[in-house]
Amino acid sequence: MVILLVLSVSQAVTTGSSTNLVNLWLVYSIAALGFYWIFALGGRFAFSQTFMMALGGYTTAFFDRNGVGFLGCVLGAMVVTAVAALAVGVVLWRAEHFYFALGTLAVTEIGVVLFGKTSTFTGTNGNITGIGYPVVFGQELRTDGQVFWLLAAVLALLLLLAVWLKRSPVTRDLTAVREMPTVSKTLGVPVDALRMTTFVAGSAVGGLAGALITHWQGFIGVDSFGLNLGIGLFLMVILGGLASHWGVLIGAAFYVAVPELLAGLQQYMSILYGALLLVVILVFPSGLIGIFDSLKSHRVRTISRSTES
């Protein structure tokens, strides 16, 4: 399925007109997949995903300015982001649900202010330009079409990891942690450890997304990682569907494509976008991925009936 996805989307890339949007969809899918692990698997709502993206972006820019290679920059960004997530998780260890969300929101708001003020690390007013392009096997990826294959490969690897995780016994424990954390503790399930693991891993993926988009665009600004994007990542997961990690791809595509399709109605954008979101949530409570599941179930029933007859 991953291979088919990459091949089908690559057809849009070859035209050159929509490559930038496709790359943006890939980056958002990576970040949203990390948030999916935190929210849908770990059962915790974290507003800090955009902060982790920004931290990953600024960290990779810092390493790049100090002569570190592309791979070292990205890996370093993921490590720094994971450590930061671990620190946030320890501070908010006892916070539950709404309070955890508020705590991570506070982290994001504080981070945005600090990134805009600490010019030594983040540049003047949080803006850094001239960041090196991605380099893979000695080849510098300068065009959007070249970067597409890098982003697609990273997303494919993460999806394969998600598939493995879905089929592993850990999924059963994560479901119990999300649905019944108190009962799970009494049964010996390591609730706190699993929550921390999903939070750190999902945040590190967010840092990876931030690092990739920074090298792809060659610059980073603090305004790119605000609260709006945090809400957007949440909508991507909800719209796509919490039942499957594949829904993240659909939700991210919806989030990127709809504003572009409605660009001619710019003055009514907020109303139309909000109405579309409302319709999707009311008509398809299981998310957009639920449409495909319904079609699949209908096809199976049709085949069964034809076989019986």
Contacts in CASP RR format, 6 or more apart in sequence:
PFRMAT RR
TARGET T0000
AUTHOR 0000-0000-0000
METHOD contacts of the structure
MODEL  1
MVILLVLSVSQAVTTGSSTNLVNLWLVYSIAALGFYWIFALGGRFAFSQT
FMMALGGYTTAFFDRNGVGFLGCVLGAMVVTAVAALAVGVVLWRAEHFYF
ALGTLAVTEIGVVLFGKTSTFTGTNGNITGIGYPVVFGQELRTDGQVFWL
LAAVLALLLLLAVWLKRSPVTRDLTAVREMPTVSKTLGVPVDALRMTTFV
AGSAVGGLAGALITHWQGFIGVDSFGLNLGIGLFLMVILGGLASHWGVLI
GAAFYVAVPELLAGLQQYMSILYGALLLVVILVFPSGLIGIFDSLKSHRV
RTISRSTES
1 246 0 8 1.000
2 156 0 8 1.000
2 159 0 8 1.000
2 160 0 8 1.000
3 156 0 8 1.000
5 156 0 8 1.000
5 249 0 8 1.000
6 152 0 8 1.000
6 156 0 8 1.000
9 22 0 8 1.000
9 152 0 8 1.000
10 148 0 8 1.000
10 152 0 8 1.000
12 18 0 8 1.000
12 19 0 8 1.000
12 22 0 8 1.000
13 19 0 8 1.000
13 22 0 8 1.000
13 144 0 8 1.000
13 145 0 8 1.000
13 148 0 8 1.000
16 144 0 8 1.000
16 145 0 8 1.000
19 144 0 8 1.000
19 145 0 8 1.000
19 148 0 8 1.000
20 144 0 8 1.000
21 256 0 8 1.000
21 257 0 8 1.000
21 260 0 8 1.000
22 148 0 8 1.000
23 144 0 8 1.000
23 145 0 8 1.000
23 147 0 8 1.000
23 148 0 8 1.000
23 151 0 8 1.000
23 216 0 8 1.000
24 256 0 8 1.000
25 252 0 8 1.000
25 253 0 8 1.000
25 256 0 8 1.000
25 257 0 8 1.000
26 148 0 8 1.000
26 151 0 8 1.000
26 152 0 8 1.000
26 154 0 8 1.000
26 155 0 8 1.000
27 151 0 8 1.000
27 209 0 8 1.000
27 210 0 8 1.000
27 212 0 8 1.000
27 213 0 8 1.000
27 216 0 8 1.000
28 209 0 8 1.000
28 233 0 8 1.000
28 236 0 8 1.000
28 252 0 8 1.000
28 255 0 8 1.000
28 256 0 8 1.000
29 155 0 8 1.000
29 236 0 8 1.000
29 248 0 8 1.000
29 249 0 8 1.000
29 252 0 8 1.000
30 151 0 8 1.000
30 154 0 8 1.000
30 155 0 8 1.000
30 158 0 8 1.000
30 205 0 8 1.000
30 206 0 8 1.000
30 208 0 8 1.000
30 209 0 8 1.000
30 212 0 8 1.000
31 49 0 8 1.000
31 53 0 8 1.000
31 205 0 8 1.000
31 206 0 8 1.000
31 207 0 8 1.000
31 209 0 8 1.000
31 210 0 8 1.000
31 233 0 8 1.000
32 233 0 8 1.000
32 236 0 8 1.000
32 237 0 8 1.000
32 248 0 8 1.000
32 251 0 8 1.000
32 252 0 8 1.000
33 155 0 8 1.000
33 158 0 8 1.000
33 159 0 8 1.000
33 162 0 8 1.000
33 202 0 8 1.000
33 205 0 8 1.000
33 245 0 8 1.000
33 248 0 8 1.000
34 49 0 8 1.000
34 201 0 8 1.000
34 202 0 8 1.000
34 203 0 8 1.000
34 205 0 8 1.000
34 206 0 8 1.000
35 46 0 8 1.000
35 49 0 8 1.000
35 202 0 8 1.000
35 206 0 8 1.000
35 233 0 8 1.000
35 234 0 8 1.000
35 236 0 8 1.000
35 237 0 8 1.000
36 237 0 8 1.000
36 242 0 8 1.000
36 245 0 8 1.000
36 248 0 8 1.000
37 162 0 8 1.000
37 198 0 8 1.000
37 201 0 8 1.000
37 202 0 8 1.000
37 205 0 8 1.000
38 44 0 8 1.000
38 45 0 8 1.000
38 46 0 8 1.000
38 49 0 8 1.000
38 198 0 8 1.000
38 199 0 8 1.000
38 202 0 8 1.000
38 203 0 8 1.000
39 45 0 8 1.000
39 46 0 8 1.000
39 234 0 8 1.000
39 237 0 8 1.000
39 242 0 8 1.000
40 178 0 8 1.000
40 237 0 8 1.000
40 242 0 8 1.000
40 245 0 8 1.000
41 165 0 8 1.000
41 171 0 8 1.000
41 174 0 8 1.000
41 178 0 8 1.000
41 198 0 8 1.000
42 174 0 8 1.000
42 177 0 8 1.000
42 178 0 8 1.000
42 194 0 8 1.000
42 195 0 8 1.000
42 198 0 8 1.000
42 199 0 8 1.000
43 177 0 8 1.000
43 178 0 8 1.000
43 195 0 8 1.000
43 198 0 8 1.000
44 97 0 8 1.000
44 100 0 8 1.000
44 195 0 8 1.000
44 198 0 8 1.000
44 199 0 8 1.000
45 97 0 8 1.000
45 100 0 8 1.000
45 101 0 8 1.000
45 104 0 8 1.000
45 234 0 8 1.000
46 100 0 8 1.000
46 101 0 8 1.000
46 104 0 8 1.000
46 199 0 8 1.000
46 203 0 8 1.000
47 101 0 8 1.000
47 103 0 8 1.000
47 104 0 8 1.000
47 105 0 8 1.000
47 107 0 8 1.000
47 108 0 8 1.000
47 227 0 8 1.000
47 230 0 8 1.000
48 85 0 8 1.000
48 88 0 8 1.000
48 104 0 8 1.000
48 105 0 8 1.000
48 107 0 8 1.000
48 108 0 8 1.000
48 203 0 8 1.000
49 202 0 8 1.000
49 203 0 8 1.000
49 206 0 8 1.000
49 230 0 8 1.000
49 233 0 8 1.000
50 108 0 8 1.000
50 225 0 8 1.000
50 226 0 8 1.000
50 227 0 8 1.000
50 229 0 8 1.000
50 230 0 8 1.000
50 233 0 8 1.000
51 104 0 8 1.000
51 107 0 8 1.000
51 108 0 8 1.000
51 111 0 8 1.000
51 112 0 8 1.000
51 225 0 8 1.000
52 81 0 8 1.000
52 84 0 8 1.000
52 85 0 8 1.000
52 202 0 8 1.000
52 203 0 8 1.000
52 204 0 8 1.000
52 206 0 8 1.000
52 207 0 8 1.000
53 206 0 8 1.000
53 207 0 8 1.000
53 209 0 8 1.000
53 210 0 8 1.000
53 213 0 8 1.000
53 225 0 8 1.000
53 229 0 8 1.000
54 111 0 8 1.000
54 112 0 8 1.000
54 115 0 8 1.000
54 210 0 8 1.000
54 220 0 8 1.000
54 222 0 8 1.000
54 224 0 8 1.000
54 225 0 8 1.000
55 77 0 8 1.000
55 80 0 8 1.000
55 81 0 8 1.000
55 84 0 8 1.000
55 207 0 8 1.000
56 77 0 8 1.000
56 78 0 8 1.000
56 80 0 8 1.000
56 81 0 8 1.000
56 206 0 8 1.000
56 207 0 8 1.000
56 208 0 8 1.000
56 210 0 8 1.000
56 211 0 8 1.000
56 214 0 8 1.000
57 77 0 8 1.000
57 207 0 8 1.000
57 210 0 8 1.000
57 211 0 8 1.000
57 213 0 8 1.000
57 214 0 8 1.000
57 220 0 8 1.000
58 115 0 8 1.000
58 121 0 8 1.000
58 122 0 8 1.000
58 126 0 8 1.000
58 128 0 8 1.000
58 214 0 8 1.000
58 220 0 8 1.000
59 73 0 8 1.000
59 76 0 8 1.000
59 77 0 8 1.000
59 80 0 8 1.000
59 81 0 8 1.000
59 211 0 8 1.000
60 73 0 8 1.000
60 74 0 8 1.000
60 76 0 8 1.000
60 77 0 8 1.000
60 131 0 8 1.000
60 210 0 8 1.000
60 211 0 8 1.000
60 214 0 8 1.000
60 215 0 8 1.000
61 122 0 8 1.000
61 128 0 8 1.000
61 131 0 8 1.000
61 214 0 8 1.000
61 220 0 8 1.000
62 121 0 8 1.000
63 69 0 8 1.000
63 72 0 8 1.000
63 73 0 8 1.000
63 76 0 8 1.000
63 77 0 8 1.000
64 70 0 8 1.000
64 73 0 8 1.000
64 131 0 8 1.000
64 132 0 8 1.000
64 215 0 8 1.000
65 128 0 8 1.000
69 135 0 8 1.000
70 132 0 8 1.000
70 134 0 8 1.000
70 135 0 8 1.000
70 136 0 8 1.000
70 215 0 8 1.000
71 135 0 8 1.000
73 211 0 8 1.000
73 215 0 8 1.000
74 208 0 8 1.000
74 211 0 8 1.000
74 212 0 8 1.000
74 215 0 8 1.000
77 207 0 8 1.000
77 208 0 8 1.000
77 210 0 8 1.000
77 211 0 8 1.000
78 204 0 8 1.000
78 207 0 8 1.000
78 208 0 8 1.000
78 211 0 8 1.000
79 204 0 8 1.000
81 203 0 8 1.000
81 204 0 8 1.000
81 206 0 8 1.000
81 207 0 8 1.000
81 208 0 8 1.000
82 200 0 8 1.000
82 201 0 8 1.000
82 203 0 8 1.000
82 204 0 8 1.000
84 203 0 8 1.000
85 199 0 8 1.000
85 200 0 8 1.000
85 202 0 8 1.000
85 203 0 8 1.000
85 204 0 8 1.000
86 196 0 8 1.000
86 200 0 8 1.000
88 104 0 8 1.000
88 107 0 8 1.000
88 199 0 8 1.000
88 203 0 8 1.000
89 196 0 8 1.000
89 199 0 8 1.000
89 200 0 8 1.000
92 99 0 8 1.000
92 100 0 8 1.000
92 103 0 8 1.000
92 104 0 8 1.000
93 192 0 8 1.000
95 102 0 8 1.000
95 103 0 8 1.000
105 227 0 8 1.000
108 226 0 8 1.000
108 227 0 8 1.000
108 230 0 8 1.000
109 227 0 8 1.000
112 222 0 8 1.000
112 225 0 8 1.000
112 226 0 8 1.000
115 121 0 8 1.000
115 122 0 8 1.000
115 126 0 8 1.000
115 222 0 8 1.000
116 122 0 8 1.000
116 125 0 8 1.000
116 126 0 8 1.000
116 222 0 8 1.000
119 125 0 8 1.000
119 126 0 8 1.000
122 128 0 8 1.000
122 222 0 8 1.000
125 222 0 8 1.000
126 220 0 8 1.000
126 221 0 8 1.000
126 222 0 8 1.000
127 219 0 8 1.000
127 220 0 8 1.000
127 221 0 8 1.000
127 222 0 8 1.000
128 219 0 8 1.000
128 220 0 8 1.000
128 221 0 8 1.000
129 218 0 8 1.000
129 219 0 8 1.000
130 218 0 8 1.000
130 219 0 8 1.000
131 214 0 8 1.000
131 215 0 8 1.000
131 218 0 8 1.000
131 219 0 8 1.000
131 220 0 8 1.000
132 215 0 8 1.000
132 218 0 8 1.000
133 140 0 8 1.000
133 141 0 8 1.000
133 142 0 8 1.000
133 215 0 8 1.000
133 216 0 8 1.000
133 218 0 8 1.000
134 140 0 8 1.000
134 141 0 8 1.000
134 147 0 8 1.000
134 150 0 8 1.000
134 212 0 8 1.000
134 215 0 8 1.000
134 216 0 8 1.000
135 141 0 8 1.000
136 150 0 8 1.000
139 146 0 8 1.000
141 147 0 8 1.000
141 150 0 8 1.000
144 216 0 8 1.000
147 216 0 8 1.000
150 212 0 8 1.000
151 212 0 8 1.000
151 216 0 8 1.000
154 208 0 8 1.000
154 212 0 8 1.000
158 205 0 8 1.000
159 245 0 8 1.000
159 246 0 8 1.000
162 245 0 8 1.000
163 245 0 8 1.000
165 171 0 8 1.000
166 245 0 8 1.000
170 194 0 8 1.000
173 184 0 8 1.000
173 189 0 8 1.000
173 190 0 8 1.000
173 194 0 8 1.000
174 194 0 8 1.000
174 198 0 8 1.000
176 183 0 8 1.000
176 184 0 8 1.000
176 187 0 8 1.000
176 189 0 8 1.000
177 184 0 8 1.000
177 189 0 8 1.000
177 191 0 8 1.000
177 194 0 8 1.000
177 195 0 8 1.000
181 191 0 8 1.000
184 191 0 8 1.000
185 191 0 8 1.000
214 220 0 8 1.000
232 255 0 8 1.000
235 251 0 8 1.000
235 255 0 8 1.000
235 277 0 8 1.000
236 248 0 8 1.000
236 251 0 8 1.000
236 252 0 8 1.000
236 254 0 8 1.000
236 255 0 8 1.000
237 247 0 8 1.000
237 248 0 8 1.000
237 251 0 8 1.000
238 281 0 8 1.000
238 287 0 8 1.000
239 250 0 8 1.000
239 251 0 8 1.000
239 254 0 8 1.000
239 255 0 8 1.000
239 277 0 8 1.000
239 280 0 8 1.000
239 281 0 8 1.000
239 287 0 8 1.000
239 288 0 8 1.000
240 247 0 8 1.000
240 248 0 8 1.000
240 250 0 8 1.000
240 251 0 8 1.000
240 254 0 8 1.000
240 287 0 8 1.000
240 288 0 8 1.000
240 289 0 8 1.000
241 247 0 8 1.000
241 250 0 8 1.000
241 251 0 8 1.000
241 286 0 8 1.000
241 287 0 8 1.000
241 288 0 8 1.000
241 289 0 8 1.000
241 290 0 8 1.000
242 286 0 8 1.000
242 287 0 8 1.000
243 286 0 8 1.000
243 289 0 8 1.000
243 290 0 8 1.000
243 293 0 8 1.000
244 289 0 8 1.000
246 289 0 8 1.000
247 287 0 8 1.000
247 288 0 8 1.000
247 289 0 8 1.000
250 288 0 8 1.000
250 289 0 8 1.000
251 288 0 8 1.000
254 280 0 8 1.000
254 288 0 8 1.000
258 273 0 8 1.000
258 276 0 8 1.000
259 269 0 8 1.000
259 273 0 8 1.000
262 268 0 8 1.000
262 269 0 8 1.000
262 272 0 8 1.000
262 273 0 8 1.000
265 272 0 8 1.000
280 287 0 8 1.000
280 288 0 8 1.000
281 287 0 8 1.000
284 290 0 8 1.000
284 291 0 8 1.000
286 293 0 8 1.000
END
